C-alpha cells in the first residue's frame, strides 16, 4: 500500500486518514467504490494498529474516531444559522397548479422546478467550518434543535472532512434515514435479542439519533441524503440543482439518481404520478415529492411565510393504511428459536397491494395494542417491510373477541418454550427443531465453534433437503457413500469433509459449548464456562445460583444455560454426540498442559505471518493468556514491526521480548 512508504508515523497516519476519507466519499457520495471492502478494511485495521502504537496521533478527524465521544447526560439546544422551515403540502394536482400560479405571480421569470424525493426520515443540519464537521443538530422547532454531533459522526456516509474547493463555512440540510432492508435486519435482530421493535424506519432513525451513548447509535444502520445548504462564507451557486451537485462534489451524499429538472408544472404532475407508482421499488421510505423553484434568486424573491417557504411545496402520496379484521394468529419460529406472532387478516388492499398477513412482533406489543382475535384493526404498509397492525378499533368490538395466548410448546417441534424474565420473546428450547436446523448447523460448523472445514451454507442446505441431518449430532453419522450422492461432490472432497468432521471430535470444550448456540453464550462466555467445568455432563447438574457465582456469568446467562440443559431432547442429543465419539478436551486441562500455561503474553507491532487474532488464538491454545498492556505480571512480549510504546515499557521493566520466529520455536518445544 502507498501509505507504507511514509517516512514517519505522522506521515503514515496522515496518508491513511486521507486514503480512507477519499475511499469513503467515493463509496457513499459517488457510489463509485475505488477499492474492495477487504482492501478498505485492511487500510482501516492498519490505521487502528498505528493509533494503538502511537495514541498521540489520534485526532477528532481520524476515521477511527467516528465513535469517540463519551455518553451524554442530555442533549443541548442549539440554534440554526437560518430557520429550517416546514413545507406546505399538496394532496392533489389542483393544489400543485395553485402553487405554480403563485410562483409565476411572485417570480414571473421562474420557469423550472427541481423535484426531489421526499424522504421519510429525520431532518438535520450539519455545520462545516474550514471543511471540518463541527456540529450536527436536529431540526427541532425549526429555529433550534438538539445537538447530536457525536451521533451524526457515527454515520459512515457523513464525511468528517469535505474535499476540493469547499466554502469556508456552510450549514448543510440533510435527511437521516434507514434503508428498508437494513431496517428489516435491524428489527429482526432486536426481536432475536428480546428487545422491542420499531414500528417503521423513521421511528427507528429518530430513536437512534437520540441515543445518549454514541456507541449505541453506531450500531444502528443510519444513512443520509443532503438536500440543501446555507453557504455562510463562500461563493453561492445560481440554482438549486447546481447547489446539490456542488454538495456532491465536496463529498456530501445526495440522491443524485432522483433529481428531476422539469420545465413546466404539467411535467411535474406526470413525474409525481410516475414516482408514486414506483415507490415500492425503492429501498427506502418516501411519502411524496418535494417541488422547488430551481433558481435561487427566484427563491430569494418569493421569500417565506413564518412557517414555510413560498418557493417549495411537498406533494404527498396517498396514505398506505386500511381497516380489516384479525381472523387468526399463527406462530413463526426463527433460526434461533424465537417465536413471533403473525396476524392472519381478512385480505385488504393497501397501497395497491393485497395484504393478508401482518407482524404483531411480540406479546408486549400485543398487550400494548390490547389486540384480540376477531378485532377490527388498522394496518399500515411501509415499503417492502411486512405490514404492521398499528391500531385496534376497540369501539367496534362485539364481546366475542378472544385473547392471543403465548404458546407453551414449540408449534414446529413440540419442545418446551421458555420466556426469560428480561426478554419479550419466548423461545423454543429444542436442538432438533426443524425451523432452527439450518441456522444451528451453520453456527455449529463455523470456525469459532467446531471448525469443520468444507461444510458451508450450500452443503448444509443439501444435507437438510436430502434428510441426512436432523440435528447437530447427525453430522457425525455421515458416510462417504451418502455424501457422494450430493450434487458436485467428488471422492476427494467427501474424504476431506469426513476428515474434518473426525478432527472436530477433539475440539476444546469451549468450542463445543459455543457451537451449541445457547442463548447469550458466545465465545467469551463459553470459555469462562469451560474453565469452570470438566464436561457437558457437569454443566447439566449446575443450578442458576451456582452459575451466578462465577465472574462474568450474570443472571441472564445463568438462566439461559439452565433452561437449555434442562431440556430432555437436548440431553438426548448430548448423549448421541458422546456415543458418536465427540469427546471435547477440557480447556483448563489444556491450559495446564500447554507450554505457555500460566503465562501472560503481550503482542505489539505487526507480525510477519500472523494477524493479531491468529497470534492470540495460538497463545491461548498453548495455555497462555494475552493481555493488552505491559505490566510486571507480563511473562514476555511478542514484538513485530513498528512496536511502539509497549516494547519500550517492556524494556524498562526488564521483561523478555520475542520475535514471531522465537515464539514459534518456544511453542515447538
Beta strands, then each sheet from edge to edge (+ up, - down):
strand 1: 77-79
strand 2: 89-90
strand 3: 113-119
strand 4: 122-129
strand 5: 132-138
strand 6: 144-146
strand 7: 169-177
strand 8: 223-233
strand 9: 259-262
strand 10: 286-293
strand 11: 312-316
strand 12: 321-333
strand 13: 339-350
strand 14: 353-359
strand 15: 376-382
strand 16: 385-392
strand 17: 417-418
strand 18: 427-428
strand 19: 600-604
strand 20: 625-627
strand 21: 636-639
strand 22: 656-658
sheet 1: 1+ 6-
sheet 2: 2+ 11+ 10- 3+ 9-
sheet 3: 5+ 4- 7+ 8-
sheet 4: 14+ 13- 12+ 15- 16+
sheet 5: 17+ 18-
sheet 6: 20+ 19+ 21+ 22+
end
